[in-house]
Amino acid sequence: MNYDLITILGPTASGKTPLAAALAHRLDTEIISADSRQVYRRMDLGTGKDLADYVVGGHPVPYHLIDIVEPGYKYNVFEYQRDFLKAYGDIRRRGMIPVLCGGTGMYLEAVLKGYRLLPVPENPELRRELAGKSLEELTSILSSYKKLHNSTDVDTVKRAVRAIEIEEYYKEQDVQTRVFPEIKSLIIGVEISREQRREKITRRLKQRLEEGMVDEVKGLLDSGISPDSLIYYGLEYKYLTLYAIGRLTYEEMFSQLETAIHQFAKRQMTWFRGMERRGLSVHWIDAALPMEKKLEQIENLLKQE
């Protein structure tokens, strides 16, 4: 095989994880997750951590970079690159081609394009300057930078302040000193129709609420994690926390969260299309195809090289 890596990407609810697991099982290899929230332990239902997907035909498919840090910690893309390289190197040394799977565009692109990133410390002075600004104002400031970080993925004030902090730090640093290996990856995108995606998102949201997603968030709050820390993670944790602390009714929480997830999936696709414009070749596969047909298409692409 002329590739170092196989990447499976797609928006939420596209079915990318079952496809990646089936492919990894067939190739007798392992999966590296590219999901910015599934790194957190005990944040399971809210992050869509469907670990049952990693069992194929009764056989568990090994995975990496899931459940590696505690809730409340602000894991970042620099740390992701570092942890990815560790898992990637381990799998390659054992003679296998890893399968990278996820929907966090920033993580995927940072690895596939080998962005040279540095750890960014907090900037108290900048934070004081930004204090009191609205999310709209912060997003406008963020959009003024020539950036890797996607302003459309910033849905809380805290995340926007951190993104600006990162951009300001990079203006002053020489990142060329950090080396990242060149990795040749076959990139597969799972494309799902807007109607099917919306239907699946709504169905999955209802299912996870029935399975106890509210109790998961309440349990995290009861364990000592602050509401602000959970709200920082956005989407499910933002709206469920606002419901748990009495800021939203159940109906308001469900309606606003459902809308936010639909918007998030749309932003994911915008990012993936942007990756193509920035020079990455993505081979799109129809999510509606049977699993065997999807696997055949991927195997044919692997043979073409």
N, C-alpha and C positions, 0 to 999 in steps of 0.2 A: 504494500500500500504506500502511495506517495504522499500521504498526509501524516501530519503529526497529531492531528486532533479532528474530531467530528463535532460540529456545533449544531444543536437543535434549539431554535428560538421561536418565539411566537407570543402573541398577547395572552393575557389571562383567559382561561377557559377554552383555549384552542386545542388542548389535548397533547401538548408537547412532552409532558413528563411520561405518560404511558408509552409514547412513541420512542422516546430516548431509552426507556427501560427495556422495551422489546428489542431495540437495536443492540443495546449493550449486552443483553442476554444472548442474542444470536452471535455476536462477535466475541463473546466471552471476555468482556472488559468491564470497566467501572465508570460511574458517572461523577462528574464534578458539577455541583449546583452553582448557578449564577442568579441567585435570588437574594436581594438585599435584606429581606426580613426573615427568611427561613434559617438564617444563621443563629437566630435567638432560640434558646431553650425555653420550653413551656409556652411558647407563642405558636400554637399548633393550628387550631381551627381558623384563627384570624389571618394566618399567613397562607392558608391552603396547603398545609404540609401533609399531602396525601401519601403517607409512607407505604400504604398498601399498594400504590402504583409501582413500587420498587420490587415487588414480588411477581415474577413471571413464570407461569407454569409450575408454581410451587417452589421456585428457586429464588432466593433473595439476590438482588443485584446490588453490589456494594456501591455506596455513595459517599461523597465527601462534601464538606463545607455546609452541612446542615447540623443544627444544634451544637454550635461551637463557642458561643458567648452567652453571657447572662443578659436578661432583659434589663433595660435601663442604660446599658452601655451604648455608645454611639460608634458602632463599627463603620469603617469608611472604605473608600475605593482603594486607597493605598494599601490598607491591610488586606483587602481582598486580593489584590495582585500578589502580595507576598504569600498568602495562604494558598492561592491557586497554584503558584509555581512549585510550592512544596508538594502538593497533591499530584500535580502534573508530572513532576520529576520522578516521584515514587512509582506512579503507574507506568511511565515510559521505561524506567529501569527494569521493570518486571516484564517487559516485552509486549505491552499492550498499547492500543491507541485509545486514549480517553474520549468519553463523550461528554461534552460541555452542554449543559441544559439549563435554560432559564429565560426570564423575561425582563431582567434589569439591564436596560440598554447600556447604562454607564459602565457596569461591570463587564459586560460582554465586549464592548468596544475597547475598553482599557486593556483587555487581554489580547483581543484579535489584532488590534493595531499597535500593541506594544507601547502605549503611552508611558512616558517617563514621569512618574509621579513621586512626590515627596510627602512625608508626614507633615501636617499643617497644625501648628500650635494655636491656641486661642489668642485672640487679639483684644484685650480688655478695652483699650482706647477706642478701637473701631466699634466694638459692641455698644459702648456708651453713646457714640455718635448716631448709631442706628436705632437706639432705644426709642420706643414710642412711635416709630414709623409703621404704617399699615402694610399688610401683605402686598397690596397693589403697588405701593411706593417702593418696597423692597424688590419686587419682581422687576420693576422698571429700572432700578439701579443695577440689578443683576444682568439685565439684557444689554447693558452698555459695555460689558466686557466681551472680548473675543474669548470664547470659553469652550471647554469640554463639557462642563456641567450644564444640564438641561433645565432652564428656568421653568419650563412647563411641568416638570416633575416636582416642583417645590410647592407643597400645599399647606404649609404652616409657617408662621413667622419665624420660629426657631430654625427651621430647615433653610429658610431664605437667608437669614443672618449668617448661618454657617457657610452656605454656598458663596456669599459675598466675601466672607473671611478667607475662604480658600482661593478665590480669584485674586484678591488683593495680595495674598502671600506669594502667589505664583508670578505676579508682576515683578517681584524683587529677587527671584531666585533663578539660578541656572540649573534647569532640570536635565541638561544634556549629560551631566555627570552620572546619572543613574542609568544603568544598562538593563534592558529588557530583551530577552531572546526573541528572535523572529520565529513565529509559529505558523506553519502552513495548515490551514483548516478548511475542510469542506463545510460550508455553512448551509444548513437546511432551515427554511422558514416554514412554519405551519400556518397556512392562510385559511381563515374561517370567515364566512360571510357575516356581514354586520347583523343580520337578523338572527342567525344561529348563535352568534356570540352573545347578543343581548339576552336571548332566551336562556342560554346556559348560565350566564352570570346570575340572572334572577333566580333560577332554579337552585344553583349552588349556594347562593346567599341564604335562601330559605332553609335549605338542608343544614347548613352549618349553624344557623340560629337554633334549629330544632335539636342539633347535636350538643348544644351547650356553649356556644360562643360567648354569650353574655356572662355565664358563670366563669369561663376562662379569664375574661377581663377582670371581673370582680375578684377572682383569686389572685391575680397579679397585683391589683390594688391592695388587697388585704395582706399581701406578702411584704408590703412596704415600698413598692414602686410608686412614684408620685404620678398623679394624673397628667401633669405636663410631660413627663418622660414617655408615657404611653401615647399621648396625643402627638408627640414628635414623630412617631412611626407612621402616622397618616392612615387614611382609608379606614379599615375595620377598627383599628385601635383608637383612632381619633373619634369616630362617631359613637362607638360602643362605650368609650370612656365618658363622653359627654352625656350619654344616656344614664350610665351608672352613677354619675355625680349629680343627676337631676337637672342638667341643663337642656336636655331634649326629652320629649315624650318618645315612647316606643315607635309610634307611627312616624314622627319626624325623623328619628334615627334611621329607620328602615328606608324611607323615601330619599333622604339626603345621601345615605351610604350607597344605595343602589345607583343613583345618578353619578356619584363620585367614581364608582368602579367602572361604569360605562365610559366616563370621560378618561379615566386612567388607561383603559384598554385602547382607546383611540390614540392617546398620546404615545403608548408603546409602539403602535404601528407607525406613527409619525417618526419616531426615533429610528425604527428599523429601516424605513425608506431613506432616512437621512444617512444611515450607515452605508447604504448602496451608493448614494451620491458621493460619499466620502471615500469610495474606492473598494468597498468590500462586496464581493459577489455572493448574493443570496439566491439559492435555488428554492423556489416556493413549491410547496406540496399542499394539495387540497385536503383540509381537515376532514371533509366528509367521506374521503376514500376509506375502504376497509383497511385494517392494520396491515394485512399481508401485501396489499398494493403499495402502501406507503413504503414498506420495507424494501420491496422490489425496486421502487424508483431510486431509493437511496443506494442500494447495492449496484444498480446500473451506473449511477453517477460515480461511485467509487471505482468501477471498472474502466471508466472513460479516461482516467488519468494515466 
